[in-house]
Amino acid sequence: MRVIITGGTGMIGRRLANDLARDGHEVFVLSRSPKLAEGLDAAVRVEGWDAKTAKGWGPLADGADAIVNLAGANLAGEGFLPTRWSDERKKLLLDSRLHAGQAVVEAVAQAAKKPAVVVQASAVGYYGPRGSEDVTEDTPPGSDFPARVCIDWEASTQPVVEMGVRHVIIRTGVVLSFKEGALQRMALPFRLFAGGPFGSGKQQFPWIHPADEIGAIRFLIRSGDASGPFNLTAPNPLTNAEFSRVLGRVMSRPSLIPVPGFAFKAAFGEVADILLTGQRALPKRLLEMGYTFQFPEAEAALTDLYRGETAPAVEA
């Protein structure tokens, strides 16, 4: 297969590109700074783009098997601490997604032989805060800022459907990694023996192991009858308190000291709601399609990652 990945230097894109390349597929990663792309397999080809148009890379879409559009500025920011959502930051978060989507649509429109599928990234934030309600792909969208971003993000590549291209939307939960993302931030207090849930701990925590995130994307690429939205979350979601207790067991640390929700909100503003609210998102359509999760349970998932990602490097 020939697969084009936008946002291919992020956590999901990097893993997906390397996984496909190791299996002998032709993989192109689009980056605004190709010389700075790190962590990619030598077989992955990195192409420059402006993240707004098909200029320079558009011909790659002609006859491609898949375009996976993951591009968009990180909602929580790139640093260890979350970045507040100022009006300027909100505009950046939305524009980065809409411009990337427009570039993908432009490339597909120019292609004589259309790509077989466009996989469009989104998030379970699409549904807004939902308490303990079971959330499937049929659940209507929320109305808060992350939900509005997801709605527009998903719509950004919808025009490819009118061109005869299969369109898959992946609404992803928290992709677990001790090296980056939400779990890295959550794990630090545990390392200091001060870990515990965020806020009340009653909010839902939709999670997924990276192996299943990548496995599900690849499954949806090759499943010719898959289209529309899919929740990419493990089938056994937990509350934040339940997840914190499992995390503590895996790290051999207590889970007794909660992070006060009001303090977290005061420090980081609206962005704090990412961890203080949640969705009990279930992968209903993915399971119906026949995908088998490698890590359906949080303890096995965290144990696998903790052993693999925190192990000391072995010198040659």
Contacts in CASP RR format, 6 or more apart in sequence:
PFRMAT RR
TARGET T0000
AUTHOR 0000-0000-0000
METHOD contacts of the structure
MODEL  1
MRVIITGGTGMIGRRLANDLARDGHEVFVLSRSPKLAEGLDAAVRVEGWD
AKTAKGWGPLADGADAIVNLAGANLAGEGFLPTRWSDERKKLLLDSRLHA
GQAVVEAVAQAAKKPAVVVQASAVGYYGPRGSEDVTEDTPPGSDFPARVC
IDWEASTQPVVEMGVRHVIIRTGVVLSFKEGALQRMALPFRLFAGGPFGS
GKQQFPWIHPADEIGAIRFLIRSGDASGPFNLTAPNPLTNAEFSRVLGRV
MSRPSLIPVPGFAFKAAFGEVADILLTGQRALPKRLLEMGYTFQFPEAEA
ALTDLYRGETAPAVEA
1 20 0 8 1.000
1 25 0 8 1.000
1 26 0 8 1.000
1 65 0 8 1.000
1 66 0 8 1.000
1 221 0 8 1.000
2 25 0 8 1.000
2 26 0 8 1.000
2 27 0 8 1.000
2 28 0 8 1.000
2 60 0 8 1.000
2 63 0 8 1.000
2 64 0 8 1.000
2 65 0 8 1.000
2 66 0 8 1.000
3 20 0 8 1.000
3 25 0 8 1.000
3 26 0 8 1.000
3 27 0 8 1.000
3 28 0 8 1.000
3 64 0 8 1.000
3 65 0 8 1.000
3 66 0 8 1.000
3 67 0 8 1.000
3 68 0 8 1.000
3 221 0 8 1.000
4 28 0 8 1.000
4 30 0 8 1.000
4 57 0 8 1.000
4 60 0 8 1.000
4 61 0 8 1.000
4 64 0 8 1.000
4 66 0 8 1.000
4 67 0 8 1.000
4 68 0 8 1.000
4 115 0 8 1.000
5 13 0 8 1.000
5 16 0 8 1.000
5 17 0 8 1.000
5 27 0 8 1.000
5 28 0 8 1.000
5 29 0 8 1.000
5 30 0 8 1.000
5 67 0 8 1.000
5 68 0 8 1.000
5 70 0 8 1.000
6 30 0 8 1.000
6 49 0 8 1.000
6 51 0 8 1.000
6 67 0 8 1.000
6 68 0 8 1.000
6 69 0 8 1.000
6 70 0 8 1.000
6 71 0 8 1.000
6 100 0 8 1.000
6 103 0 8 1.000
6 104 0 8 1.000
7 13 0 8 1.000
7 29 0 8 1.000
7 30 0 8 1.000
7 31 0 8 1.000
7 69 0 8 1.000
7 70 0 8 1.000
7 71 0 8 1.000
7 72 0 8 1.000
7 100 0 8 1.000
8 14 0 8 1.000
8 16 0 8 1.000
8 17 0 8 1.000
8 29 0 8 1.000
8 30 0 8 1.000
8 31 0 8 1.000
8 70 0 8 1.000
8 71 0 8 1.000
9 29 0 8 1.000
9 31 0 8 1.000
9 37 0 8 1.000
9 38 0 8 1.000
9 40 0 8 1.000
10 70 0 8 1.000
11 175 0 8 1.000
11 177 0 8 1.000
11 180 0 8 1.000
11 181 0 8 1.000
11 210 0 8 1.000
12 70 0 8 1.000
12 121 0 8 1.000
12 172 0 8 1.000
12 175 0 8 1.000
12 210 0 8 1.000
12 213 0 8 1.000
12 214 0 8 1.000
12 217 0 8 1.000
13 29 0 8 1.000
13 68 0 8 1.000
13 70 0 8 1.000
14 39 0 8 1.000
14 40 0 8 1.000
15 210 0 8 1.000
15 213 0 8 1.000
15 214 0 8 1.000
16 68 0 8 1.000
16 70 0 8 1.000
16 214 0 8 1.000
16 217 0 8 1.000
16 218 0 8 1.000
17 27 0 8 1.000
17 29 0 8 1.000
17 40 0 8 1.000
17 41 0 8 1.000
17 44 0 8 1.000
18 39 0 8 1.000
18 40 0 8 1.000
18 41 0 8 1.000
18 44 0 8 1.000
19 214 0 8 1.000
19 215 0 8 1.000
19 218 0 8 1.000
20 27 0 8 1.000
20 218 0 8 1.000
21 27 0 8 1.000
21 40 0 8 1.000
21 41 0 8 1.000
21 43 0 8 1.000
21 44 0 8 1.000
22 41 0 8 1.000
22 43 0 8 1.000
24 43 0 8 1.000
26 45 0 8 1.000
27 41 0 8 1.000
27 43 0 8 1.000
27 44 0 8 1.000
27 45 0 8 1.000
28 44 0 8 1.000
28 45 0 8 1.000
28 46 0 8 1.000
28 47 0 8 1.000
28 57 0 8 1.000
28 60 0 8 1.000
29 37 0 8 1.000
29 40 0 8 1.000
29 44 0 8 1.000
29 45 0 8 1.000
29 46 0 8 1.000
29 47 0 8 1.000
30 46 0 8 1.000
30 47 0 8 1.000
30 48 0 8 1.000
30 49 0 8 1.000
30 51 0 8 1.000
30 57 0 8 1.000
30 71 0 8 1.000
31 37 0 8 1.000
31 46 0 8 1.000
31 47 0 8 1.000
31 48 0 8 1.000
31 49 0 8 1.000
32 48 0 8 1.000
32 49 0 8 1.000
32 50 0 8 1.000
32 51 0 8 1.000
34 46 0 8 1.000
34 47 0 8 1.000
34 48 0 8 1.000
37 46 0 8 1.000
40 46 0 8 1.000
47 56 0 8 1.000
47 57 0 8 1.000
47 60 0 8 1.000
48 56 0 8 1.000
48 57 0 8 1.000
49 55 0 8 1.000
49 56 0 8 1.000
49 57 0 8 1.000
49 103 0 8 1.000
50 103 0 8 1.000
51 71 0 8 1.000
51 96 0 8 1.000
51 99 0 8 1.000
51 100 0 8 1.000
51 103 0 8 1.000
52 99 0 8 1.000
52 100 0 8 1.000
52 102 0 8 1.000
52 103 0 8 1.000
53 102 0 8 1.000
53 103 0 8 1.000
53 106 0 8 1.000
54 61 0 8 1.000
54 103 0 8 1.000
54 104 0 8 1.000
54 106 0 8 1.000
54 107 0 8 1.000
54 110 0 8 1.000
57 107 0 8 1.000
58 106 0 8 1.000
58 107 0 8 1.000
58 110 0 8 1.000
58 111 0 8 1.000
59 110 0 8 1.000
60 107 0 8 1.000
61 67 0 8 1.000
61 107 0 8 1.000
61 108 0 8 1.000
61 110 0 8 1.000
61 111 0 8 1.000
61 115 0 8 1.000
62 110 0 8 1.000
62 111 0 8 1.000
62 112 0 8 1.000
62 113 0 8 1.000
63 111 0 8 1.000
63 112 0 8 1.000
63 113 0 8 1.000
63 114 0 8 1.000
63 115 0 8 1.000
64 111 0 8 1.000
64 115 0 8 1.000
64 116 0 8 1.000
65 115 0 8 1.000
65 116 0 8 1.000
65 117 0 8 1.000
65 221 0 8 1.000
66 115 0 8 1.000
66 116 0 8 1.000
66 117 0 8 1.000
66 118 0 8 1.000
66 119 0 8 1.000
66 221 0 8 1.000
67 104 0 8 1.000
67 107 0 8 1.000
67 108 0 8 1.000
67 115 0 8 1.000
67 117 0 8 1.000
67 118 0 8 1.000
67 119 0 8 1.000
68 118 0 8 1.000
68 119 0 8 1.000
68 121 0 8 1.000
68 217 0 8 1.000
68 221 0 8 1.000
69 100 0 8 1.000
69 101 0 8 1.000
69 104 0 8 1.000
69 118 0 8 1.000
69 119 0 8 1.000
69 120 0 8 1.000
69 121 0 8 1.000
69 157 0 8 1.000
70 121 0 8 1.000
71 96 0 8 1.000
71 97 0 8 1.000
71 100 0 8 1.000
71 101 0 8 1.000
71 121 0 8 1.000
72 93 0 8 1.000
72 96 0 8 1.000
72 97 0 8 1.000
72 100 0 8 1.000
72 121 0 8 1.000
73 92 0 8 1.000
73 93 0 8 1.000
73 96 0 8 1.000
73 97 0 8 1.000
75 93 0 8 1.000
75 123 0 8 1.000
75 146 0 8 1.000
75 149 0 8 1.000
75 271 0 8 1.000
75 274 0 8 1.000
76 82 0 8 1.000
76 83 0 8 1.000
76 181 0 8 1.000
76 182 0 8 1.000
76 271 0 8 1.000
76 274 0 8 1.000
77 83 0 8 1.000
80 184 0 8 1.000
80 185 0 8 1.000
81 185 0 8 1.000
81 268 0 8 1.000
82 185 0 8 1.000
82 268 0 8 1.000
82 271 0 8 1.000
82 272 0 8 1.000
82 274 0 8 1.000
83 89 0 8 1.000
83 271 0 8 1.000
84 268 0 8 1.000
84 269 0 8 1.000
84 270 0 8 1.000
84 271 0 8 1.000
85 93 0 8 1.000
85 145 0 8 1.000
85 269 0 8 1.000
85 270 0 8 1.000
85 271 0 8 1.000
90 145 0 8 1.000
93 149 0 8 1.000
94 149 0 8 1.000
94 152 0 8 1.000
97 149 0 8 1.000
97 152 0 8 1.000
97 153 0 8 1.000
97 156 0 8 1.000
98 152 0 8 1.000
98 153 0 8 1.000
98 156 0 8 1.000
100 156 0 8 1.000
101 120 0 8 1.000
101 156 0 8 1.000
101 157 0 8 1.000
102 156 0 8 1.000
104 118 0 8 1.000
104 156 0 8 1.000
104 157 0 8 1.000
104 160 0 8 1.000
105 156 0 8 1.000
105 157 0 8 1.000
105 159 0 8 1.000
105 160 0 8 1.000
108 114 0 8 1.000
108 115 0 8 1.000
108 118 0 8 1.000
108 160 0 8 1.000
108 163 0 8 1.000
108 165 0 8 1.000
109 163 0 8 1.000
114 160 0 8 1.000
114 163 0 8 1.000
114 164 0 8 1.000
114 165 0 8 1.000
115 165 0 8 1.000
116 165 0 8 1.000
116 166 0 8 1.000
116 224 0 8 1.000
117 165 0 8 1.000
117 166 0 8 1.000
117 167 0 8 1.000
117 168 0 8 1.000
117 220 0 8 1.000
117 221 0 8 1.000
117 224 0 8 1.000
118 157 0 8 1.000
118 160 0 8 1.000
118 165 0 8 1.000
118 166 0 8 1.000
118 167 0 8 1.000
118 168 0 8 1.000
119 168 0 8 1.000
119 169 0 8 1.000
119 170 0 8 1.000
119 217 0 8 1.000
119 220 0 8 1.000
119 221 0 8 1.000
120 153 0 8 1.000
120 154 0 8 1.000
120 156 0 8 1.000
120 157 0 8 1.000
120 167 0 8 1.000
120 168 0 8 1.000
120 169 0 8 1.000
120 170 0 8 1.000
121 153 0 8 1.000
121 170 0 8 1.000
121 172 0 8 1.000
122 150 0 8 1.000
122 153 0 8 1.000
122 154 0 8 1.000
122 169 0 8 1.000
122 170 0 8 1.000
122 171 0 8 1.000
122 172 0 8 1.000
122 229 0 8 1.000
123 146 0 8 1.000
123 150 0 8 1.000
123 171 0 8 1.000
123 172 0 8 1.000
123 173 0 8 1.000
124 135 0 8 1.000
124 171 0 8 1.000
124 172 0 8 1.000
124 173 0 8 1.000
124 206 0 8 1.000
124 231 0 8 1.000
124 233 0 8 1.000
124 278 0 8 1.000
124 279 0 8 1.000
124 281 0 8 1.000
125 142 0 8 1.000
125 146 0 8 1.000
125 147 0 8 1.000
125 150 0 8 1.000
125 171 0 8 1.000
125 278 0 8 1.000
125 279 0 8 1.000
126 141 0 8 1.000
126 142 0 8 1.000
126 146 0 8 1.000
126 147 0 8 1.000
126 150 0 8 1.000
126 151 0 8 1.000
126 154 0 8 1.000
126 171 0 8 1.000
126 229 0 8 1.000
127 135 0 8 1.000
127 139 0 8 1.000
127 140 0 8 1.000
127 141 0 8 1.000
127 142 0 8 1.000
127 147 0 8 1.000
127 171 0 8 1.000
127 279 0 8 1.000
127 281 0 8 1.000
128 141 0 8 1.000
128 142 0 8 1.000
128 143 0 8 1.000
128 144 0 8 1.000
128 146 0 8 1.000
128 147 0 8 1.000
128 277 0 8 1.000
128 278 0 8 1.000
128 279 0 8 1.000
129 144 0 8 1.000
129 203 0 8 1.000
129 273 0 8 1.000
129 277 0 8 1.000
129 278 0 8 1.000
129 279 0 8 1.000
130 139 0 8 1.000
130 204 0 8 1.000
130 278 0 8 1.000
130 279 0 8 1.000
130 280 0 8 1.000
131 202 0 8 1.000
131 203 0 8 1.000
131 204 0 8 1.000
131 277 0 8 1.000
131 278 0 8 1.000
131 279 0 8 1.000
131 280 0 8 1.000
132 202 0 8 1.000
132 204 0 8 1.000
132 280 0 8 1.000
133 139 0 8 1.000
133 280 0 8 1.000
134 280 0 8 1.000
134 282 0 8 1.000
135 231 0 8 1.000
135 279 0 8 1.000
135 280 0 8 1.000
135 281 0 8 1.000
135 282 0 8 1.000
136 231 0 8 1.000
136 281 0 8 1.000
136 282 0 8 1.000
136 284 0 8 1.000
136 285 0 8 1.000
137 171 0 8 1.000
137 228 0 8 1.000
137 229 0 8 1.000
137 230 0 8 1.000
137 231 0 8 1.000
137 284 0 8 1.000
137 285 0 8 1.000
138 284 0 8 1.000
141 147 0 8 1.000
141 150 0 8 1.000
141 151 0 8 1.000
144 273 0 8 1.000
145 270 0 8 1.000
146 273 0 8 1.000
146 274 0 8 1.000
150 171 0 8 1.000
154 169 0 8 1.000
154 229 0 8 1.000
157 167 0 8 1.000
158 167 0 8 1.000
160 167 0 8 1.000
161 167 0 8 1.000
166 224 0 8 1.000
166 226 0 8 1.000
166 227 0 8 1.000
167 227 0 8 1.000
167 228 0 8 1.000
168 220 0 8 1.000
168 221 0 8 1.000
168 226 0 8 1.000
168 227 0 8 1.000
168 228 0 8 1.000
168 230 0 8 1.000
169 228 0 8 1.000
169 229 0 8 1.000
169 230 0 8 1.000
170 216 0 8 1.000
170 217 0 8 1.000
170 220 0 8 1.000
170 229 0 8 1.000
170 230 0 8 1.000
170 232 0 8 1.000
171 229 0 8 1.000
171 230 0 8 1.000
171 231 0 8 1.000
171 232 0 8 1.000
171 281 0 8 1.000
172 208 0 8 1.000
172 213 0 8 1.000
172 232 0 8 1.000
172 233 0 8 1.000
173 206 0 8 1.000
173 207 0 8 1.000
173 208 0 8 1.000
173 231 0 8 1.000
173 232 0 8 1.000
173 233 0 8 1.000
173 281 0 8 1.000
174 182 0 8 1.000
174 183 0 8 1.000
174 205 0 8 1.000
174 206 0 8 1.000
174 207 0 8 1.000
174 208 0 8 1.000
175 181 0 8 1.000
175 207 0 8 1.000
175 208 0 8 1.000
175 210 0 8 1.000
175 213 0 8 1.000
176 183 0 8 1.000
176 207 0 8 1.000
176 208 0 8 1.000
176 209 0 8 1.000
176 210 0 8 1.000
176 301 0 8 1.000
176 302 0 8 1.000
176 305 0 8 1.000
177 183 0 8 1.000
177 184 0 8 1.000
177 210 0 8 1.000
177 305 0 8 1.000
177 309 0 8 1.000
178 184 0 8 1.000
178 187 0 8 1.000
178 305 0 8 1.000
178 306 0 8 1.000
178 309 0 8 1.000
178 310 0 8 1.000
179 309 0 8 1.000
182 274 0 8 1.000
182 275 0 8 1.000
183 247 0 8 1.000
183 305 0 8 1.000
186 198 0 8 1.000
186 244 0 8 1.000
186 247 0 8 1.000
186 275 0 8 1.000
187 247 0 8 1.000
187 251 0 8 1.000
189 195 0 8 1.000
189 196 0 8 1.000
189 257 0 8 1.000
189 259 0 8 1.000
190 196 0 8 1.000
190 247 0 8 1.000
190 248 0 8 1.000
190 251 0 8 1.000
190 253 0 8 1.000
190 255 0 8 1.000
191 251 0 8 1.000
191 253 0 8 1.000
193 253 0 8 1.000
193 254 0 8 1.000
194 257 0 8 1.000
195 244 0 8 1.000
195 248 0 8 1.000
195 253 0 8 1.000
195 254 0 8 1.000
195 255 0 8 1.000
195 256 0 8 1.000
195 257 0 8 1.000
195 259 0 8 1.000
196 241 0 8 1.000
196 244 0 8 1.000
196 255 0 8 1.000
196 256 0 8 1.000
196 257 0 8 1.000
196 258 0 8 1.000
196 259 0 8 1.000
197 239 0 8 1.000
197 240 0 8 1.000
197 241 0 8 1.000
197 243 0 8 1.000
197 244 0 8 1.000
197 255 0 8 1.000
197 258 0 8 1.000
197 259 0 8 1.000
198 240 0 8 1.000
198 244 0 8 1.000
198 258 0 8 1.000
198 259 0 8 1.000
198 261 0 8 1.000
198 264 0 8 1.000
198 275 0 8 1.000
198 276 0 8 1.000
199 240 0 8 1.000
199 258 0 8 1.000
199 259 0 8 1.000
199 260 0 8 1.000
199 261 0 8 1.000
199 264 0 8 1.000
199 276 0 8 1.000
200 241 0 8 1.000
200 261 0 8 1.000
201 239 0 8 1.000
201 240 0 8 1.000
201 241 0 8 1.000
201 244 0 8 1.000
201 258 0 8 1.000
202 239 0 8 1.000
202 240 0 8 1.000
202 241 0 8 1.000
203 239 0 8 1.000
203 240 0 8 1.000
203 275 0 8 1.000
203 276 0 8 1.000
203 277 0 8 1.000
203 278 0 8 1.000
204 237 0 8 1.000
204 238 0 8 1.000
204 239 0 8 1.000
204 240 0 8 1.000
204 278 0 8 1.000
204 279 0 8 1.000
204 280 0 8 1.000
204 281 0 8 1.000
205 237 0 8 1.000
205 238 0 8 1.000
205 239 0 8 1.000
205 240 0 8 1.000
205 242 0 8 1.000
205 243 0 8 1.000
205 278 0 8 1.000
206 231 0 8 1.000
206 233 0 8 1.000
206 234 0 8 1.000
206 237 0 8 1.000
206 278 0 8 1.000
206 279 0 8 1.000
206 280 0 8 1.000
206 281 0 8 1.000
207 233 0 8 1.000
207 234 0 8 1.000
207 237 0 8 1.000
207 238 0 8 1.000
207 243 0 8 1.000
207 298 0 8 1.000
207 301 0 8 1.000
208 216 0 8 1.000
208 232 0 8 1.000
208 233 0 8 1.000
208 234 0 8 1.000
209 234 0 8 1.000
209 294 0 8 1.000
209 295 0 8 1.000
209 301 0 8 1.000
209 304 0 8 1.000
209 305 0 8 1.000
210 305 0 8 1.000
211 294 0 8 1.000
211 295 0 8 1.000
212 232 0 8 1.000
212 234 0 8 1.000
212 293 0 8 1.000
212 294 0 8 1.000
212 295 0 8 1.000
213 232 0 8 1.000
215 291 0 8 1.000
215 294 0 8 1.000
216 230 0 8 1.000
216 232 0 8 1.000
216 283 0 8 1.000
216 286 0 8 1.000
216 291 0 8 1.000
217 232 0 8 1.000
219 226 0 8 1.000
219 286 0 8 1.000
219 289 0 8 1.000
219 291 0 8 1.000
220 226 0 8 1.000
220 230 0 8 1.000
220 286 0 8 1.000
220 289 0 8 1.000
223 289 0 8 1.000
226 289 0 8 1.000
229 285 0 8 1.000
230 283 0 8 1.000
230 285 0 8 1.000
230 286 0 8 1.000
230 289 0 8 1.000
231 281 0 8 1.000
231 282 0 8 1.000
231 283 0 8 1.000
231 284 0 8 1.000
231 285 0 8 1.000
231 286 0 8 1.000
232 283 0 8 1.000
232 286 0 8 1.000
233 281 0 8 1.000
233 282 0 8 1.000
233 283 0 8 1.000
234 283 0 8 1.000
234 293 0 8 1.000
234 295 0 8 1.000
234 296 0 8 1.000
234 297 0 8 1.000
234 298 0 8 1.000
234 301 0 8 1.000
235 282 0 8 1.000
235 283 0 8 1.000
235 287 0 8 1.000
235 293 0 8 1.000
235 296 0 8 1.000
236 296 0 8 1.000
236 297 0 8 1.000
236 298 0 8 1.000
237 280 0 8 1.000
237 281 0 8 1.000
237 282 0 8 1.000
238 246 0 8 1.000
238 298 0 8 1.000
240 275 0 8 1.000
242 298 0 8 1.000
243 298 0 8 1.000
244 255 0 8 1.000
245 255 0 8 1.000
246 298 0 8 1.000
246 299 0 8 1.000
246 302 0 8 1.000
247 255 0 8 1.000
247 302 0 8 1.000
248 254 0 8 1.000
248 255 0 8 1.000
249 255 0 8 1.000
249 299 0 8 1.000
250 299 0 8 1.000
250 302 0 8 1.000
250 303 0 8 1.000
250 306 0 8 1.000
251 306 0 8 1.000
261 272 0 8 1.000
261 276 0 8 1.000
264 272 0 8 1.000
264 275 0 8 1.000
264 276 0 8 1.000
265 272 0 8 1.000
265 273 0 8 1.000
265 276 0 8 1.000
283 291 0 8 1.000
283 293 0 8 1.000
295 301 0 8 1.000
295 304 0 8 1.000
END
